[in-house]
Amino acid sequence: MATERGLGRVYQPTRQCLRCKGVGKGCKHCKNGRRQIAVWHIQFSHRGKQYRESSKSTRKVDATRLLKKRMSELGADRKFVGPQAEKTTFEDLVQFVRDDYRVNGRKSTKRLTASINQLSQFFNGFLAIDITTDVLTRYINRRFEEGRATSTARNEVNVLRRGFKLAHQAGKVRGIPHFPRLTVDTVRQGFFEEDEFNAVLAELPEWTRPVADFGYCTGWRVGEILPLRWSQVDFKAGTIRLEVGSTKNNDGRVLPFHVLPRLKALMERQLAYTEAVQRERGLIVPHVFHRNGRPLDCIRNGWDAACERTGYPEKLFHDLRRTAVRNLERAGVPRSIAMKITGHKTEAVYRRYAIVNEADVAEGLARLAGWMDKGAG
């Protein structure tokens, strides 16, 4: 069947019989030397390109319906996706995300890899058009049944959401399914009082203590502390420099450590320890924090064990960042300056870290009481 010019057609492809080559008559394998394939196909053109697509049906009416659908898509959307949208797979979506991370130099590749590994166990072999809202809900419920946190499931599903968005921009899928919304309370309230921190500090391995003490004084992230090199430290100027692109928010930072005696003494001890290791082992130690010359990649095991022994198993190293923010607030440091010290880029995030505990509230009420007494007198 041919439709009007420019509107496409439905047809059944034909091919010659492999036995009689189209010249035999009365061949039991064909009729008049040719054999028709039962499945109906459609053919149409868009912007000078010809498209052919199988209706996957032996009924002509199904092919006609598919052709009308494609024609309506051409009229409704200038960015026509075409039949290839039905061939896009889960693996294609994942590759879009990987390429995006690589091109934009994103740093959370470990989390991405972990999320993709989990998603692959469920979605491998899926076509993108088969990943619908009910399938996504089923995946989330499965993760909950496995005892995973809501934040974990959300991170994994967000990878898939990003893949769909990138594929849609590239014209590889017709639309993005509705993703179930997972609400996670990510605001932690953990912090250290000074006696709590000193107790944990005493239990830490010797090579980990300077890292924790540095975090307590500065509020820097552990990922900013461990990679520090002596080339970033200027004892003459009394500063430590984080280069642009080396931090989570990619901003550079300068810390005048000589102003804080506790921090200055820490850096001097660490320098003396490094020089002793270099003399003893005859090697150059580039890292500020190390264990006998070997850089520290992770301190989590020693940290968790120390917190467990001191009765604070829920404490995280990141709680030192919240503690530093609260200490800066208590000391009356202007917020704009405090944010430069800790490396917070936005005031909204900084405010989440400026934790007020019961002692702070009590102190505030005591000041109010004193003011009211003076007014009454």
C-alpha positions as CSV (number, residue, x, y, z in Angstrom):
1,M,0.0,0.0,0.0
2,A,1.4,3.4,-0.9
3,T,0.1,6.5,0.7
4,E,0.2,10.1,-0.6
5,R,3.5,11.4,-1.7
6,G,5.7,12.4,1.4
7,L,3.5,10.6,3.9
8,G,5.2,7.2,3.7
9,R,3.9,3.7,2.9
10,V,3.3,0.3,4.4
11,Y,4.5,-2.7,2.6
12,Q,5.6,-6.4,2.9
13,P,9.3,-7.0,1.8
14,T,9.8,-9.8,-0.7
15,R,12.8,-11.9,-1.6
16,Q,13.5,-14.6,-4.1
17,C,13.3,-18.3,-3.3
18,L,16.8,-19.6,-2.5
19,R,16.0,-22.8,-4.4
20,C,14.5,-21.8,-7.7
21,K,16.1,-18.3,-7.8
22,G,12.8,-16.8,-8.9
23,V,12.6,-18.7,-12.2
24,G,11.0,-21.9,-11.3
25,K,7.2,-22.4,-11.6
26,G,5.2,-24.6,-9.3
27,C,8.0,-24.6,-6.7
28,K,6.6,-25.8,-3.4
29,H,8.7,-23.3,-1.6
30,C,7.4,-20.2,-3.3
31,K,4.6,-18.8,-5.5
32,N,5.6,-17.7,-9.0
33,G,9.2,-17.7,-8.1
34,R,8.8,-15.2,-5.2
35,R,7.9,-15.5,-1.5
36,Q,6.4,-12.9,0.6
37,I,7.5,-12.2,4.2
38,A,4.5,-12.1,6.5
39,V,5.6,-9.1,8.7
40,W,4.4,-5.7,7.6
41,H,6.9,-2.7,7.4
42,I,6.6,1.0,7.1
43,Q,8.7,3.5,5.1
44,F,8.8,7.3,5.4
45,S,11.2,10.2,4.9
46,H,12.2,13.1,7.2
47,R,14.6,15.9,6.2
48,G,15.9,14.0,3.2
49,K,16.6,10.8,5.2
50,Q,14.6,7.6,4.6
51,Y,13.4,5.5,7.5
52,R,12.2,1.9,7.4
53,E,10.8,0.2,10.4
54,S,9.2,-3.2,11.1
55,S,5.7,-3.2,12.7
56,K,6.5,-6.6,14.1
57,S,3.0,-7.6,13.1
58,T,1.5,-9.7,10.4
59,R,-1.6,-7.4,10.3
60,K,-1.6,-4.5,7.9
61,V,-3.7,-2.4,10.2
62,D,-0.9,-2.5,12.8
63,A,1.6,-1.2,10.3
64,T,-0.8,1.6,9.2
65,R,-1.3,2.6,12.9
66,L,2.5,2.7,13.4
67,L,2.9,4.8,10.3
68,K,0.3,7.3,11.5
69,K,2.1,7.4,14.9
70,R,5.4,8.3,13.3
71,M,3.7,10.9,11.1
72,S,2.2,12.5,14.3
73,E,5.7,12.5,15.9
74,L,7.1,14.3,12.9
75,G,4.4,17.0,13.2
76,A,4.7,17.4,17.0
77,D,8.4,17.5,17.4
78,R,11.0,19.1,15.1
79,K,13.7,17.0,16.8
80,F,12.5,13.6,15.5
81,V,14.0,10.7,17.3
82,G,13.0,7.9,14.9
83,P,13.1,4.1,15.2
84,Q,16.6,4.1,16.8
85,A,14.9,5.2,20.1
86,E,13.6,1.7,20.5
87,K,17.1,0.3,20.2
88,T,18.7,2.4,23.0
89,T,19.7,0.1,25.9
90,F,20.4,0.5,29.6
91,E,24.1,0.1,28.7
92,D,23.8,3.1,26.3
93,L,22.3,5.2,29.1
94,V,25.1,4.3,31.4
95,Q,27.7,5.2,28.8
96,F,26.2,8.6,28.3
97,V,26.8,9.3,32.0
98,R,30.3,7.9,32.0
99,D,31.2,10.1,29.0
100,D,29.6,13.1,30.7
101,Y,31.7,12.5,33.9
102,R,34.9,12.2,31.8
103,V,34.3,15.3,29.7
104,N,33.4,17.5,32.7
105,G,36.1,16.1,34.9
106,R,33.7,15.1,37.7
107,K,35.4,13.8,40.8
108,S,32.9,11.4,42.3
109,T,33.7,8.5,40.0
110,K,33.9,5.9,42.8
111,R,30.3,6.6,43.8
112,L,29.3,6.5,40.1
113,T,31.0,3.1,39.6
114,A,29.3,1.7,42.7
115,S,25.9,2.9,41.6
116,I,26.3,1.6,38.1
117,N,27.4,-1.8,39.4
118,Q,24.2,-2.0,41.5
119,L,22.0,-0.8,38.7
120,S,23.5,-3.3,36.2
121,Q,22.5,-6.3,38.4
122,F,18.8,-5.3,37.8
123,F,18.7,-3.5,34.5
124,N,21.2,-5.4,32.3
125,G,19.5,-6.3,29.0
126,F,16.7,-3.7,29.4
127,L,15.8,-1.4,26.6
128,A,15.4,2.2,27.6
129,I,11.7,2.2,26.5
130,D,11.1,-0.7,28.9
131,I,12.4,1.3,31.9
132,T,9.1,2.7,33.1
133,T,8.0,4.2,36.4
134,D,6.7,0.9,37.7
135,V,10.0,-0.8,36.9
136,L,11.9,2.0,38.7
137,T,9.6,1.6,41.7
138,R,10.2,-2.1,41.7
139,Y,14.0,-1.5,41.7
140,I,13.8,1.0,44.7
141,N,11.6,-1.5,46.7
142,R,14.2,-4.2,46.0
143,R,17.0,-2.0,47.4
144,F,14.9,-1.3,50.5
145,E,14.3,-5.0,51.0
146,E,18.1,-5.4,50.9
147,G,18.4,-3.0,53.7
148,R,19.9,-0.1,51.7
149,A,19.4,3.5,52.9
150,T,17.1,5.8,51.0
151,S,20.1,8.0,50.1
152,T,21.8,5.1,48.5
153,A,18.8,4.2,46.4
154,R,18.4,7.8,45.4
155,N,22.0,8.2,44.3
156,E,21.6,5.1,42.1
157,V,18.4,6.1,40.5
158,N,19.8,9.6,39.9
159,V,22.5,8.0,37.7
160,L,19.7,6.5,35.6
161,R,17.8,9.8,35.5
162,R,21.0,11.6,34.3
163,G,21.4,8.9,31.6
164,F,17.9,9.5,30.3
165,K,18.4,13.2,30.2
166,L,21.6,13.0,28.2
167,A,20.1,10.5,25.9
168,H,17.1,12.7,25.3
169,Q,19.3,15.6,24.5
170,A,21.2,13.5,22.0
171,G,17.9,12.3,20.4
172,K,18.3,8.7,21.5
173,V,15.1,8.4,23.5
174,R,11.6,9.9,22.9
175,G,11.0,10.9,26.5
176,I,12.1,10.6,30.1
177,P,10.0,8.4,32.5
178,H,8.7,9.8,35.7
179,F,11.1,9.0,38.5
180,P,9.8,8.3,42.0
181,R,10.8,11.0,44.3
182,L,12.9,9.9,47.3
183,T,13.2,12.5,50.1
184,V,16.3,12.2,52.2
185,D,17.2,14.2,55.3
186,T,20.9,14.7,54.6
187,V,21.5,17.3,57.4
188,R,23.5,15.7,60.2
189,Q,23.8,17.2,63.6
190,G,27.0,15.6,64.8
191,F,29.8,17.6,66.4
192,F,32.5,17.3,69.0
193,E,32.8,19.0,72.4
194,E,36.4,19.5,73.3
195,D,36.6,16.7,75.9
196,E,35.0,14.3,73.4
197,F,37.5,15.1,70.7
198,N,40.5,14.9,73.1
199,A,39.3,11.4,74.1
200,V,39.1,10.2,70.5
201,L,42.4,11.9,69.7
202,A,44.2,9.9,72.4
203,E,42.9,6.6,71.0
204,L,43.9,7.3,67.4
205,P,47.0,5.7,65.8
206,E,50.0,8.0,66.2
207,W,50.2,8.8,62.4
208,T,46.5,9.7,62.3
209,R,46.4,12.2,65.2
210,P,47.9,15.1,63.3
211,V,45.3,14.6,60.5
212,A,42.4,14.7,63.1
213,D,43.9,17.7,64.9
214,F,44.3,19.6,61.6
215,G,40.7,18.9,60.8
216,Y,39.5,20.1,64.3
217,C,41.4,23.4,63.9
218,T,40.5,24.1,60.3
219,G,37.3,22.3,59.4
220,W,38.9,21.1,56.1
221,R,37.6,18.0,54.4
222,V,39.6,14.8,54.9
223,G,40.0,14.7,51.1
224,E,41.7,18.1,51.3
225,I,44.0,17.2,54.2
226,L,45.5,13.8,53.2
227,P,46.8,14.9,49.8
228,L,48.7,17.9,51.2
229,R,52.3,18.2,50.1
230,W,55.2,20.2,51.5
231,S,55.3,22.1,48.3
232,Q,52.0,23.7,49.3
233,V,53.4,24.8,52.7
234,D,55.4,28.0,53.1
235,F,56.9,28.2,56.6
236,K,58.5,31.6,55.9
237,A,55.1,33.1,55.1
238,G,53.3,30.7,57.5
239,T,50.7,29.7,54.9
240,I,49.2,26.5,53.3
241,R,47.9,26.8,49.8
242,L,45.2,24.7,48.1
243,E,45.4,25.2,44.4
244,V,42.4,25.9,42.2
245,G,40.8,22.6,41.2
246,S,42.1,20.6,44.1
247,T,39.1,21.1,46.3
248,K,35.5,19.8,46.2
249,N,34.2,23.1,44.9
250,N,37.3,23.7,42.7
251,D,38.1,27.0,44.5
252,G,41.7,27.7,45.7
253,R,42.4,28.6,49.3
254,V,45.2,30.0,51.5
255,L,45.4,29.2,55.2
256,P,47.7,31.4,57.4
257,F,48.4,28.6,59.9
258,H,51.1,30.7,61.8
259,V,48.3,32.8,63.3
260,L,46.9,29.8,65.3
261,P,49.5,28.6,67.8
262,R,48.0,25.1,68.0
263,L,48.1,24.7,64.3
264,K,51.6,26.2,63.9
265,A,52.9,23.8,66.6
266,L,51.3,20.8,64.7
267,M,52.9,21.8,61.4
268,E,56.3,22.2,63.1
269,R,56.0,18.7,64.7
270,Q,55.0,17.2,61.4
271,L,58.0,18.8,59.7
272,A,60.4,17.5,62.3
273,Y,58.8,14.0,62.0
274,T,59.2,14.1,58.2
275,E,62.8,15.2,58.3
276,A,63.6,12.4,60.8
277,V,62.0,9.8,58.4
278,Q,63.9,11.2,55.4
279,R,67.3,11.0,57.3
280,E,66.6,7.5,58.6
281,R,65.3,6.0,55.3
282,G,67.2,8.2,52.8
283,L,64.2,9.2,50.8
284,I,62.2,12.2,50.0
285,V,58.8,12.4,51.7
286,P,56.5,14.8,49.7
287,H,53.4,14.4,51.8
288,V,52.7,16.4,54.9
289,F,50.8,13.5,56.5
290,H,52.2,10.1,56.2
291,R,53.2,6.9,58.0
292,N,57.0,6.4,57.9
293,G,57.1,8.1,54.5
294,R,54.1,6.3,53.0
295,P,51.2,8.6,52.2
296,L,47.9,8.1,54.0
297,D,45.1,7.0,51.6
298,C,42.5,6.4,54.2
299,I,42.2,6.8,58.0
300,R,38.7,5.4,58.4
301,N,39.6,2.1,60.1
302,G,41.7,3.7,62.8
303,W,39.1,6.5,63.2
304,D,36.1,4.1,63.6
305,A,38.1,1.9,66.1
306,A,39.0,4.9,68.2
307,C,35.4,6.2,68.3
308,E,34.2,2.8,69.3
309,R,36.7,2.5,72.2
310,T,35.8,6.0,73.5
311,G,32.0,5.4,73.4
312,Y,31.3,7.5,70.4
313,P,30.7,5.0,67.6
314,E,28.4,7.3,65.7
315,K,31.0,10.0,65.2
316,L,32.3,10.8,61.8
317,F,35.5,12.6,60.7
318,H,33.3,15.0,58.9
319,D,31.8,16.0,62.3
320,L,35.1,17.9,62.8
321,R,34.0,20.2,60.0
322,R,30.8,21.0,61.8
323,T,32.7,21.4,65.0
324,A,35.1,24.0,63.4
325,V,32.2,26.0,62.0
326,R,30.5,26.1,65.4
327,N,33.7,27.1,67.1
328,L,34.2,29.9,64.6
329,E,30.7,31.1,65.3
330,R,31.3,31.0,69.0
331,A,34.5,33.0,68.6
332,G,32.6,35.7,66.8
333,V,34.5,35.3,63.5
334,P,32.6,37.1,60.7
335,R,30.8,34.5,58.5
336,S,32.4,35.6,55.3
337,I,35.9,35.0,56.8
338,A,34.9,31.8,58.4
339,M,33.7,30.5,55.0
340,K,37.1,31.2,53.5
341,I,38.8,29.2,56.3
342,T,36.6,26.1,56.0
343,G,36.1,26.3,52.2
344,H,32.3,26.7,52.2
345,K,31.1,28.2,48.9
346,T,27.6,29.1,49.8
347,E,26.2,30.6,53.0
348,A,23.2,28.3,52.8
349,V,25.4,25.2,53.3
350,Y,27.5,27.0,55.9
351,R,24.4,27.7,58.0
352,R,23.6,24.0,58.1
353,Y,27.0,23.5,59.7
354,A,26.6,26.3,62.3
355,I,25.0,23.9,64.9
356,V,23.7,25.4,68.1
357,N,23.5,23.0,71.0
358,E,21.7,23.2,74.4
359,A,24.6,25.0,76.0
360,D,24.6,27.7,73.4
361,V,20.9,28.2,73.9
362,A,21.3,28.3,77.7
363,E,24.0,30.9,77.3
364,G,21.8,33.0,75.1
365,L,18.9,32.9,77.6
366,A,21.3,33.8,80.4
367,R,22.4,36.9,78.5
368,L,18.7,37.7,78.0
369,A,18.0,37.3,81.7
370,G,20.9,39.7,82.5
371,W,19.6,42.2,80.1
372,M,16.0,42.0,81.5
373,D,17.3,42.3,85.1
374,K,19.2,45.5,84.1
375,G,16.1,46.8,82.5
376,A,13.9,46.0,85.6
377,G,16.5,47.7,87.9
